[in-house]
Each structure stands twice: as C-alpha cells, then as structure tokens.
Amino acid sequence: MYRVWGFIANYSLLLIAGATIALIWANVDAHSYHAFVEYPIFDNFFIGHLHDDGHGHVTRTLTLHYLVNDVLMALFFAIAAKEVWEAVILKNGSLRGKKAATPLVATVGGMIGPIAVYLGLAAFLGSDTYDAVANGWAVPTATDIAFSYLVGRIVFGAGHPAVRFLLLLAIADDAAGLVILAIFYPTGELAVSWLLLSLVAAIAVFVFANWLPRKLDTGKELRPNSTWVRKALGFWPYLIAGCLSWYGFMRAGIHPALGLLPIVPTIPHADRAFGFFAEAERHLSDLLNEIEHKLKTPVEVILFFFGLLNAGVEFNAIGDPTWLVLAGLLIGKPLGVLVMGALAAHVFKLGLPAGMRTIDLFVIGCVAAIGFTVSLFIAAVAFDSSTMLGDTPVQDAAKMGALFSFAAAFISIAAGKICRVEKQHS
C-alpha cells in the first residue's frame, strides 16, 4: 500500500460511512434494508448462495450480499495477503528474522487471550449460551489493521517504535486470520478435489507468465521475453488465474473470498520489502505493487458496500454475544499481548525494540482490540442468520460487538495517558 494517509482516510471514511448508513437504515426500516442486502441479481446462476428450489433441485442465486462478501472482498483479502507475503518472503521483510520474534509471540497472546475470555465467559453464562456462541470463537481475535494503524499513530506518534511493533503484530494477525477462515469456516461440505483447479491455475500462471519468460531471458540484458509478457499481457493472465482459483475455492467449500490467495505469490514482485504502509512502495514498478495500486480505489469502494451490507444491525439485537465479543477484544487482547509479549521479551530473552517499554505492550493490545472489518466478516460466516439465543439473533448480536470495538480507540488513548506514553513524531 502507498500514500498511507490517503488510503487510511478513504478506507476509514468510506467504511464508516457505509456502516453508519446501514445502522440507521436497519433501525428505521429493517424490512427494506434486508431486502436490499439479499437482493437477487441472478437466479439459477453458476455462483451464489446454494438453496433448494422446492422441487429437489439445488440451485445458486447471486445476491448483492454474496457479490460483495464472497466475490469482491476477495480483492481486499488479496491486498492483505500481498502484505503478508512480502513481509515473510522478501529480503528485509518485516516478519523475517529475530526482529519479528517478539511481535509474533505477542500475536499468539493476542489470539489466545480473546478466545479464552470469550469462551470462558460464555461457559460461565451457561451451556445454552456456550452452545449458541461457541462457533464464533474467532470473532474477537481479529485486528483491523488500517484503523489500528491510524489509532496507533495518534497514541504513540508516527516515530514511536511501538507503531512498527503494532504493524508487525497486525500483519501476523491477518495471516492467522486468513488461515482460520480457510480451515475453520468452510462454506459447505469440503470437496478438496476442486482445490486442484486453484493449484493448477497458480502453477500454470507462475510458469508461463513469470518463470518461463525469465528463464528464456537468462543472459539477455534487455530481457525481451519478460518485457513482452509485461507489456502485451499485463495483469490479464493473473486475472484469469484468479477467477479460476476463486471458482475452485467456491466449489471446494472454502470461503471464496480467500480464492485469490494462491495467485498472489505467483505475481512478479520487488526484490525487497520497504515495510507495511511504506511511502517508498509507491515508487515500485513491479507488477505486484502496480496491481495493488490499481486496486486501491476499487477496494475502498468495496469496503463502503461491505460496511453497508454487513453492519445493518437493529439495536434490539444487542445481547450476550455482543458483550462476549467486546470482552474478548477489550480484555483478552490487551492482556494476551502484554503477557505473551513480556514473556517473549524477558523470559525468552528476545527483547523489545529500543525505546519501547513493557507497559507499551498493554497499550498496543488496546489498540489492536479494534476488530471492526475482519471481526464483522468472521461474524457473518461463523453464525447462520437464523441462529437464536433466546430472542436474540446471534449473528447480529456478534456483529454489534464488532462495531462497538471502536470503543478500543478511546480506551487506547486513555491507556496511553495512564501509562504515560511519550509520543515520538519523528
């Protein structure tokens, strides 16, 4: 990503605008809102929600909700995967080497803590509550990387080492979240054979559009084959491979929003990473960064519609799942990051970045407790819309908890004051 403030500002404003409109609309006229969300674009289509047509035939209907959540959000997760991939594989990648060790251990704490608090409190509330909400254990593990980055800069200042630590933690959190979605939240019965389509698409596009042209250019300074592929074909081979991979994920029963993940590593990329949200990335001309730059505005618009189609929760849906998600995020996340981060730094002797104190880990955990985007997404796939806890729809109540996690921004600012964080602006 590049031009960080432009991206964050647009991302934040559009996503918040969509979520705000959805909340107002759902509480003013819930019927028209839900009719809009589930508006059928195409019946008997080759992609979409599965349903029985009443005559024993299973068909698919492409609704507006499916189009945004399952198709277009694949671009959002592809951008997240791009940042994770660069952080892991490239020279100077932020998740390589000893410098990433403490943030990685803290990330584990930032996931175990919320799960323990969420499930522990659910068990305390009784078996009915636990059974109804247990499948949503991953909802409070998420960190909204863009909002967390924005709040982190407000709390610590742009130059504080805790901001970089927060970004490392958020990237690792995103990576873990992608794995959790793929493994624990399938969209149907697994048909693993369909993943061969995704695998073949990834291998084919890598070999013919990436590896082979470079192989043929060995010893040729002007790299004629690679140049021709780049100029004549551009991103089209990867778009076609992405569509095939997405379809393979959908038919395999794995959430199709993750369908572009196998294609991201096949795209030609820079030789080194400059760091997440690094300004220098806007000067890179490799195809992977060029594609990301072109996706910037479309993804911002997609996130507006994601907020609009997922945040429309009636206020009377607030219930136990709301408070469980909030407790997981606001209590489990800070404590988990603090305990595991301190353990890594002092017991495992991995240390903290120069200029960072142990208590800063707690403040970082407060900032990372902003779940919002990914928490909303997980809530939407973890619970069926018909699941109820008493008179409360569990999915809507859990979504409300994800929305309320915005409170972590104010808690973070207060925690920064109480813990006497000294801002560093350069």
C-alpha positions as CSV (number, residue, x, y, z in Angstrom):
1,M,0.0,0.0,0.0
2,Y,1.2,3.5,-0.6
3,R,0.3,7.1,0.3
4,V,-0.7,5.8,3.7
5,W,-2.8,8.8,4.9
6,G,-4.8,8.9,1.7
7,F,-5.5,5.2,1.9
8,I,-6.4,5.2,5.6
9,A,-8.5,8.3,5.3
10,N,-10.5,7.0,2.4
11,Y,-10.7,3.5,3.8
12,S,-11.9,4.8,7.2
13,L,-14.4,7.3,5.9
14,L,-16.0,5.1,3.3
15,L,-16.2,2.1,5.6
16,I,-17.6,4.1,8.5
17,A,-20.0,5.8,6.1
18,G,-21.3,2.5,4.9
19,A,-21.6,1.1,8.4
20,T,-23.4,4.2,9.7
21,I,-25.9,4.3,6.8
22,A,-26.5,0.6,7.4
23,L,-27.2,1.1,11.1
24,I,-29.6,3.9,10.5
25,W,-31.4,2.2,7.7
26,A,-31.8,-1.1,9.6
27,N,-33.3,0.6,12.6
28,V,-35.6,2.8,10.5
29,D,-36.8,0.3,8.1
30,A,-35.4,-3.2,8.7
31,H,-37.6,-4.8,6.0
32,S,-36.3,-2.7,3.1
33,Y,-32.7,-2.9,4.4
34,H,-32.7,-6.7,4.4
35,A,-34.5,-6.8,1.1
36,F,-31.7,-4.6,-0.3
37,V,-28.9,-6.8,1.2
38,E,-30.4,-10.0,-0.2
39,Y,-31.5,-8.6,-3.5
40,P,-31.3,-11.4,-6.1
41,I,-29.1,-10.3,-9.0
42,F,-29.3,-13.6,-10.9
43,D,-31.3,-16.8,-10.1
44,N,-30.1,-20.2,-11.3
45,F,-26.6,-18.8,-11.7
46,F,-23.3,-20.6,-11.6
47,I,-22.1,-18.8,-8.5
48,G,-24.0,-17.6,-5.4
49,H,-25.9,-18.9,-2.4
50,L,-27.0,-22.5,-2.5
51,H,-30.7,-23.2,-1.9
52,D,-33.3,-25.8,-2.7
53,D,-35.8,-24.6,-5.4
54,G,-38.6,-26.6,-3.7
55,H,-38.5,-29.4,-6.3
56,G,-35.5,-31.2,-5.1
57,H,-33.0,-29.3,-7.2
58,V,-30.2,-27.3,-5.6
59,T,-29.5,-24.0,-7.4
60,R,-27.4,-20.9,-6.8
61,T,-28.6,-17.4,-6.5
62,L,-26.2,-14.5,-6.9
63,T,-27.4,-11.9,-4.3
64,L,-25.9,-8.4,-3.7
65,H,-24.6,-9.7,-0.3
66,Y,-22.9,-12.6,-2.0
67,L,-21.4,-10.4,-4.7
68,V,-19.8,-8.1,-2.1
69,N,-18.8,-10.6,0.7
70,D,-17.8,-13.6,-1.3
71,V,-16.7,-12.1,-4.7
72,L,-15.5,-8.5,-4.3
73,M,-14.0,-8.9,-0.8
74,A,-11.5,-11.3,-2.4
75,L,-9.7,-8.2,-3.6
76,F,-9.4,-6.9,0.0
77,F,-8.0,-10.2,1.2
78,A,-5.7,-10.3,-1.7
79,I,-4.2,-7.0,-0.7
80,A,-3.8,-8.3,2.9
81,A,-2.2,-11.4,1.6
82,K,0.2,-9.3,-0.6
83,E,1.5,-7.5,2.5
84,V,1.8,-10.8,4.5
85,W,3.6,-12.4,1.6
86,E,6.1,-9.6,1.2
87,A,6.7,-9.5,4.9
88,V,7.6,-13.2,5.0
89,I,9.4,-13.9,1.8
90,L,11.3,-10.8,0.7
91,K,14.7,-9.6,1.8
92,N,14.2,-7.2,4.8
93,G,10.6,-8.4,5.1
94,S,9.2,-7.2,8.4
95,L,8.3,-10.8,9.6
96,R,11.7,-12.2,9.0
97,G,14.4,-12.7,11.5
98,K,14.8,-12.0,15.2
99,K,13.2,-8.6,14.9
100,A,9.8,-10.2,14.3
101,A,10.1,-12.8,17.1
102,T,8.6,-10.8,20.0
103,P,5.7,-9.4,17.9
104,L,4.9,-12.9,16.6
105,V,4.8,-14.3,20.2
106,A,2.7,-11.3,21.2
107,T,0.3,-12.1,18.3
108,V,-0.2,-15.6,19.7
109,G,-1.2,-14.0,23.0
110,G,-3.4,-11.5,21.2
111,M,-5.4,-14.5,19.8
112,I,-5.3,-16.9,22.8
113,G,-6.4,-14.1,25.2
114,P,-9.6,-13.2,23.3
115,I,-10.6,-16.8,22.7
116,A,-10.1,-17.7,26.4
117,V,-12.1,-14.7,27.6
118,Y,-14.9,-15.2,25.0
119,L,-15.3,-18.9,25.6
120,G,-14.7,-18.7,29.3
121,L,-17.4,-16.1,29.9
122,A,-19.7,-18.0,27.6
123,A,-19.3,-21.1,29.6
124,F,-19.9,-19.1,32.8
125,L,-23.2,-17.9,31.4
126,G,-24.4,-21.4,30.9
127,S,-24.5,-24.3,28.4
128,D,-27.3,-22.7,26.2
129,T,-25.2,-19.5,25.7
130,Y,-22.0,-21.5,25.2
131,D,-23.6,-23.8,22.6
132,A,-25.1,-20.8,20.7
133,V,-21.9,-18.7,20.5
134,A,-19.1,-21.3,20.6
135,N,-18.6,-21.3,16.8
136,G,-17.8,-17.6,16.9
137,W,-14.6,-18.0,19.0
138,A,-12.6,-16.4,16.2
139,V,-14.6,-13.2,16.0
140,P,-12.7,-11.4,18.8
141,T,-9.3,-12.5,17.6
142,A,-9.2,-10.1,14.6
143,T,-7.4,-6.8,14.4
144,D,-8.5,-4.2,11.9
145,I,-5.1,-3.2,10.6
146,A,-5.9,0.1,9.0
147,F,-7.9,1.5,11.9
148,S,-5.3,0.2,14.4
149,Y,-2.5,1.9,12.5
150,L,-4.4,5.1,12.5
151,V,-5.1,5.0,16.3
152,G,-1.6,3.8,17.0
153,R,-0.1,6.9,15.4
154,I,-2.4,9.0,17.4
155,V,-1.5,7.3,20.7
156,F,2.3,6.8,20.2
157,G,3.2,9.3,17.4
158,A,4.4,8.3,14.0
159,G,8.0,7.8,15.1
160,H,7.5,5.6,18.1
161,P,8.9,2.0,17.8
162,A,5.5,0.7,19.2
163,V,3.8,1.7,15.9
164,R,6.1,-0.6,13.9
165,F,5.6,-3.3,16.6
166,L,1.8,-2.8,16.2
167,L,2.1,-3.2,12.4
168,L,4.1,-6.4,12.7
169,L,1.5,-7.8,15.1
170,A,-1.4,-6.8,12.9
171,I,0.2,-8.4,9.8
172,A,0.8,-11.6,11.7
173,D,-2.8,-11.4,13.0
174,D,-4.1,-11.0,9.4
175,A,-2.1,-14.1,8.3
176,A,-3.5,-16.1,11.2
177,G,-7.0,-14.8,10.4
178,L,-6.7,-16.0,6.8
179,V,-5.7,-19.5,7.9
180,I,-8.6,-19.6,10.5
181,L,-11.1,-18.6,7.9
182,A,-9.9,-21.2,5.4
183,I,-9.7,-24.1,7.9
184,F,-12.5,-23.5,10.5
185,Y,-15.2,-21.7,8.5
186,P,-15.9,-23.6,5.3
187,T,-18.9,-22.6,3.3
188,G,-20.2,-26.1,2.8
189,E,-19.1,-29.7,2.6
190,L,-15.4,-29.8,1.7
191,A,-14.7,-31.0,-1.9
192,V,-10.9,-31.0,-1.8
193,S,-10.6,-32.1,-5.4
194,W,-11.8,-28.7,-6.6
195,L,-8.7,-27.2,-5.0
196,L,-6.8,-28.8,-7.8
197,L,-8.3,-26.2,-10.1
198,S,-6.8,-23.4,-7.9
199,L,-3.4,-25.2,-7.7
200,V,-3.2,-25.8,-11.4
201,A,-4.2,-22.2,-12.1
202,A,-1.5,-20.9,-9.8
203,I,1.2,-23.2,-11.1
204,A,0.3,-22.5,-14.7
205,V,0.3,-18.7,-14.5
206,F,3.6,-18.8,-12.5
207,V,5.3,-21.0,-15.0
208,F,4.1,-19.4,-18.3
209,A,3.8,-15.7,-17.2
210,N,6.6,-15.4,-14.7
211,W,9.2,-18.2,-14.5
212,L,9.5,-19.2,-18.2
213,P,10.0,-15.6,-19.6
214,R,12.7,-15.0,-17.0
215,K,14.3,-18.4,-17.9
216,L,14.3,-17.5,-21.6
217,D,15.9,-14.2,-20.7
218,T,18.9,-15.7,-18.9
219,G,22.0,-13.9,-20.1
220,K,19.9,-11.3,-22.1
221,E,20.4,-7.8,-20.6
222,L,17.3,-6.3,-22.2
223,R,15.0,-9.2,-21.0
224,P,12.9,-9.2,-24.2
225,N,10.6,-12.1,-23.2
226,S,9.7,-10.7,-19.8
227,T,9.2,-7.3,-21.2
228,W,6.9,-8.6,-23.9
229,V,4.8,-10.5,-21.4
230,R,4.6,-7.5,-19.1
231,K,3.6,-5.0,-21.9
232,A,1.4,-7.3,-24.0
233,L,-0.3,-9.3,-21.4
234,G,0.0,-7.2,-18.2
235,F,-2.2,-8.5,-15.4
236,W,-4.6,-10.4,-17.6
237,P,-3.0,-13.9,-17.1
238,Y,-3.2,-13.4,-13.3
239,L,-6.8,-12.1,-13.5
240,I,-7.8,-15.3,-15.4
241,A,-5.9,-17.5,-13.0
242,G,-7.5,-15.6,-10.1
243,C,-11.0,-16.3,-11.4
244,L,-10.3,-20.0,-11.8
245,S,-8.8,-20.1,-8.3
246,W,-11.8,-18.3,-6.9
247,Y,-14.1,-20.7,-8.5
248,G,-12.1,-23.7,-7.2
249,F,-12.4,-22.3,-3.7
250,M,-16.1,-21.8,-4.0
251,R,-16.7,-25.4,-5.3
252,A,-14.3,-26.8,-2.7
253,G,-16.4,-25.4,0.1
254,I,-13.7,-23.0,1.3
255,H,-14.7,-19.4,1.7
256,P,-14.3,-17.9,-1.8
257,A,-13.2,-14.5,-0.5
258,L,-9.9,-16.3,0.1
259,G,-9.8,-17.6,-3.5
260,L,-7.1,-15.2,-4.8
261,L,-4.6,-16.1,-2.1
262,P,-2.8,-18.8,-4.1
263,I,-2.3,-16.4,-7.0
264,V,-0.7,-13.6,-5.1
265,P,2.7,-15.3,-4.7
266,T,2.9,-16.1,-8.4
267,I,2.9,-12.4,-9.5
268,P,6.3,-10.8,-10.2
269,H,7.3,-8.7,-7.2
270,A,10.1,-6.5,-5.9
271,D,13.3,-8.0,-4.6
272,R,12.9,-6.4,-1.1
273,A,10.2,-5.1,1.2
274,F,10.1,-1.5,2.4
275,G,7.6,-2.2,5.2
276,F,3.9,-2.1,5.5
277,F,2.4,1.3,4.5
278,A,5.9,2.4,3.4
279,E,5.8,5.6,1.3
280,A,8.6,4.1,-0.9
281,E,6.3,1.5,-2.2
282,R,4.6,4.0,-4.5
283,H,7.8,4.2,-6.5
284,L,8.0,0.5,-7.2
285,S,7.1,-0.6,-10.7
286,D,6.9,-4.4,-10.2
287,L,3.6,-6.0,-11.3
288,L,2.5,-6.9,-7.8
289,N,2.8,-3.4,-6.5
290,E,1.3,-2.0,-9.7
291,I,-1.8,-4.2,-9.3
292,E,-2.1,-3.2,-5.7
293,H,-2.0,0.5,-6.6
294,K,-4.7,0.0,-9.2
295,L,-6.9,-1.9,-6.7
296,K,-6.6,0.9,-4.1
297,T,-9.7,2.9,-5.1
298,P,-11.9,-0.1,-6.0
299,V,-11.2,-1.7,-2.7
300,E,-12.1,1.5,-0.8
301,V,-15.5,1.5,-2.6
302,I,-15.9,-2.3,-1.9
303,L,-15.3,-1.6,1.8
304,F,-18.1,1.0,1.7
305,F,-20.5,-1.6,0.4
306,F,-19.1,-4.2,2.8
307,G,-20.0,-1.9,5.7
308,L,-23.4,-1.1,4.1
309,L,-24.3,-4.7,3.7
310,N,-23.0,-6.1,6.9
311,A,-23.3,-3.5,9.6
312,G,-27.1,-3.1,9.5
313,V,-28.0,-4.5,12.9
314,E,-31.0,-3.5,14.9
315,F,-30.2,-2.1,18.3
316,N,-32.6,-4.6,19.9
317,A,-30.2,-7.3,18.8
318,I,-27.7,-6.4,21.4
319,G,-27.3,-9.3,23.8
320,D,-24.8,-11.7,25.4
321,P,-22.9,-12.4,22.1
322,T,-22.3,-8.6,21.9
323,W,-20.7,-8.4,25.3
324,L,-18.7,-11.6,24.8
325,V,-17.1,-10.3,21.6
326,L,-16.4,-7.0,23.3
327,A,-14.9,-8.7,26.3
328,G,-12.7,-10.9,24.1
329,L,-11.4,-7.8,22.3
330,L,-11.2,-5.2,25.1
331,I,-10.0,-7.5,27.8
332,G,-8.5,-10.6,26.2
333,K,-6.5,-8.8,23.5
334,P,-4.6,-6.3,25.7
335,L,-3.9,-8.9,28.4
336,G,-2.8,-11.6,25.9
337,V,-0.5,-9.2,24.1
338,L,1.0,-8.0,27.4
339,V,1.5,-11.4,28.9
340,M,2.9,-13.2,25.9
341,G,4.9,-10.1,24.7
342,A,6.5,-9.8,28.1
343,L,7.2,-13.5,28.2
344,A,9.0,-13.3,24.9
345,A,10.9,-10.2,25.7
346,H,12.1,-11.1,29.2
347,V,11.8,-14.8,29.8
348,F,12.7,-15.9,26.2
349,K,15.2,-13.0,26.1
350,L,14.0,-11.9,22.7
351,G,13.9,-8.3,23.8
352,L,11.8,-5.3,22.8
353,P,12.7,-2.6,20.2
354,A,14.8,0.2,21.5
355,G,12.7,2.9,23.0
356,M,9.8,0.6,23.9
357,R,8.7,-0.3,27.5
358,T,7.0,-3.4,28.7
359,I,3.9,-1.4,29.6
360,D,3.7,-0.3,26.0
361,L,2.7,-3.8,25.1
362,F,-0.6,-3.3,27.0
363,V,-1.3,-0.1,25.1
364,I,-0.5,-1.9,21.8
365,G,-3.0,-4.6,22.8
366,C,-5.7,-2.0,23.5
367,V,-5.1,-0.5,20.0
368,A,-5.2,-4.0,18.4
369,A,-8.5,-4.6,20.0
370,I,-10.2,-2.7,17.2
371,G,-11.7,-5.6,15.4
372,F,-14.3,-4.0,13.1
373,T,-13.8,-5.1,9.4
374,V,-12.4,-8.6,9.9
375,S,-14.5,-9.2,13.0
376,L,-17.6,-8.3,11.1
377,F,-16.6,-10.6,8.3
378,I,-15.9,-13.6,10.6
379,A,-19.2,-13.0,12.5
380,A,-21.0,-13.1,9.1
381,V,-19.5,-16.5,8.3
382,A,-19.4,-18.0,11.8
383,F,-23.1,-17.8,12.5
384,D,-26.1,-18.7,10.5
385,S,-28.5,-15.7,10.3
386,S,-31.3,-18.0,11.8
387,T,-29.3,-18.9,15.0
388,M,-31.0,-17.5,18.0
389,L,-30.1,-17.2,21.7
390,G,-33.5,-16.7,23.3
391,D,-35.0,-13.8,21.3
392,T,-31.6,-12.5,20.2
393,P,-30.2,-13.3,16.7
394,V,-26.6,-14.4,17.5
395,Q,-25.1,-13.2,14.2
396,D,-26.5,-9.7,14.6
397,A,-25.5,-9.5,18.3
398,A,-21.9,-10.6,17.4
399,K,-21.8,-8.0,14.6
400,M,-22.8,-5.3,17.1
401,G,-19.9,-6.4,19.3
402,A,-17.5,-5.9,16.3
403,L,-19.0,-2.5,15.7
404,F,-18.7,-1.5,19.3
405,S,-15.0,-2.4,19.3
406,F,-14.5,1.1,18.0
407,A,-14.5,1.9,21.7
408,A,-11.0,0.5,21.8
409,A,-9.8,3.7,20.1
410,F,-10.9,5.8,23.0
411,I,-9.7,3.2,25.5
412,S,-6.3,3.2,23.8
413,I,-5.9,7.0,24.1
414,A,-6.8,6.8,27.8
415,A,-4.4,3.9,28.3
416,G,-1.7,5.9,26.6
417,K,-2.3,8.7,29.0
418,I,-2.4,6.5,32.1
419,C,0.7,4.6,31.0
420,R,2.5,7.8,30.3
421,V,3.3,7.1,26.7
422,E,5.7,9.7,25.3
423,K,4.8,10.5,21.8
424,Q,7.5,10.4,19.2
425,H,6.7,12.2,16.0
426,S,9.8,11.5,14.0
